Amino acid sequence: MFEFEFMRNALAAVILITPMFGILSTMVVSNRMAFFSDSLGHGAFTGIAIGALVGVGFEIFGLLAFSIVFALLITHIKNKTHAGADTVIGVFSSTAIACGLMLMSFGGNFNKFSGFLIGDLLSVSQNDLIALALTFVVVSVAWIFLFNRLLISSVNQTLARSRRINTRIVESIFAVLLALVVALSIDKVGILILNALLVLPAAAARNVTNSVKSYHLFSVATALISGLVGLFVAYEINSAAGATIVVCASVIYFVTLVLKPHFLK
């Protein structure tokens, strides 16, 4: 299968994308941000539409810009309002997806954007790989400086503030990282299943680990293994690669759920 360039590109994309999902997944689950990460996909959908309206070739810029602004806006309003976080995120999420659908369907052009719903991992280009590699470096470097602050903030925000950690800035930086990864992965994985890859790896890891180190390592391993196995299976049975990867991650999750009593005695 690796005689084909598209499969080699897809494999490289999986190796770059899945570890980022695995590591970010740990804080998404620990901070109960599953709903937030799902809303980023909806916001990215609107960003694609705005970029397309500006002109051909601007989709990626509209996608990145709107996704980052959208993530920061949710974070800011969530911290300012007395309404529940789920309410604020729900309002932004539903508004974003509605605006995106309205803009994309304007003039009957929705069909050319429908591929973003399910993604196409086999259409990865060399330019996509360069963008993903740069994002991988950015996320890795940011994680080195951000991890301890994020960890303390997720455990106890009062404790974090007592150690002079600006929790809002930390949360905003994490939101931007999420938005960046979501924006650059959305056309490969698909909006409909993108959030699953930000939840399942860490959810599986929590079932069978009892330390911070093993939790993160297992989450990354789950994401990477799911990506590799899912890609191979998708090629063999001619199915959507993104969806097959999520199914593999789901299998790992349910296996760890069954084994949980034996690991966490």
ABEGO torsion letter per residue (X at the ends): XAABAAAAAAAAAAAAAAAAAAAAAAAAAAAGAAAAAAAAAAAAAAAAAAAAAAEBGAAAAAAAAAAAAAAAAAAAAAAABABBAAAAAAAAAAAAAAAAAAAAABGGAAAAAAAAAAEBAAABBAAAAAAAAAAAAAAAAAAAAAAAAAAAAAABAAAAAAAGBBAAAAAAAAAAAAAAAAAAAAAAAEAAAAAAAAAAAAAAAAAABABAAAAAAAAAAAAAAAAAAAAAAAAAAGBBAAAAAAAAAAAAAAAAAAAAAAABX
